[in-house]
Amino acid sequence: MKLLDVKLGQLPTWLAMRDFTPGGIGGALRRGYERYYNKYINVRKGGLGGISMVLAGYVVISYMWSYSHLKHDRRRKYH
């Protein structure tokens, strides 16, 4: 059953049925990647949608990684 089909009261039992072993998490990541690849990259008439989402994700993640450094730089005066 997909997460979107789960009612709020059924959420704990749905989570209990998930496989949280390293193999299960790796399998979930692999299925997610294959789903993304087949939906946005491996298409007959491709566009910039899939690649632009990967690029936007990279920009967001790199900003989050450097936020602690950027946070301290914005209060400095350069005069």
C-alpha positions as CSV (number, residue, x, y, z in Angstrom):
1,M,0.0,0.0,0.0
2,K,1.4,3.4,-0.9
3,L,1.9,6.1,1.8
4,L,-0.7,8.4,0.1
5,D,-3.4,5.6,0.5
6,V,-2.8,5.2,4.2
7,K,-5.2,6.7,6.6
8,L,-3.9,8.5,9.7
9,G,-5.1,5.8,12.0
10,Q,-3.4,3.1,10.0
11,L,0.0,4.9,9.9
12,P,1.6,3.1,12.9
13,T,0.7,-0.4,11.5
14,W,1.9,0.7,8.0
15,L,5.2,1.9,9.5
16,A,5.5,-1.4,11.5
17,M,5.3,-3.4,8.2
18,R,8.2,-1.4,6.6
19,D,11.7,-3.0,6.4
20,F,14.2,-0.8,8.2
21,T,17.2,-3.0,7.8
22,P,20.1,-1.6,5.7
23,G,19.0,-3.9,2.8
24,G,15.5,-2.7,3.0
25,I,16.5,1.0,3.0
26,G,18.9,0.4,0.1
27,G,16.1,-1.3,-1.8
28,A,13.7,1.6,-1.2
29,L,16.3,4.1,-2.4
30,R,17.0,1.9,-5.5
31,R,13.3,1.7,-6.3
32,G,12.9,5.5,-5.8
33,Y,15.8,6.1,-8.1
34,E,14.5,3.7,-10.8
35,R,11.0,5.4,-10.5
36,Y,12.5,8.8,-10.9
37,Y,14.8,7.7,-13.8
38,N,11.9,6.0,-15.7
39,K,9.6,9.0,-15.2
40,Y,11.9,11.9,-16.0
41,I,15.1,10.7,-17.7
42,N,14.3,7.6,-19.7
43,V,11.5,9.0,-21.8
44,R,10.9,9.2,-25.5
45,K,10.6,13.0,-25.7
46,G,12.7,14.2,-22.9
47,G,12.9,17.7,-21.6
48,L,14.8,19.7,-19.0
49,G,12.4,18.7,-16.2
50,G,14.3,15.8,-14.7
51,I,17.8,17.3,-15.0
52,S,16.7,20.7,-13.7
53,M,15.2,18.9,-10.6
54,V,18.5,17.2,-9.9
55,L,20.3,20.5,-10.4
56,A,17.9,22.3,-8.0
57,G,18.3,19.6,-5.4
58,Y,22.1,19.9,-5.7
59,V,21.8,23.7,-5.1
60,V,19.6,23.3,-2.1
61,I,21.8,20.6,-0.5
62,S,25.0,22.6,-1.1
63,Y,23.4,25.7,0.4
64,M,22.4,23.6,3.5
65,W,26.0,22.3,3.8
66,S,27.5,25.8,3.7
67,Y,24.8,27.5,5.7
68,S,26.8,27.6,9.0
69,H,29.6,29.3,7.2
70,L,27.3,31.8,5.4
71,K,25.4,32.5,8.6
72,H,28.5,34.0,10.2
73,D,29.6,36.0,7.1
74,R,26.4,38.0,6.7
75,R,26.9,40.1,9.9
76,R,30.4,41.2,9.1
77,K,31.1,44.7,7.9
78,Y,33.6,45.1,5.2
79,H,34.6,48.8,5.8
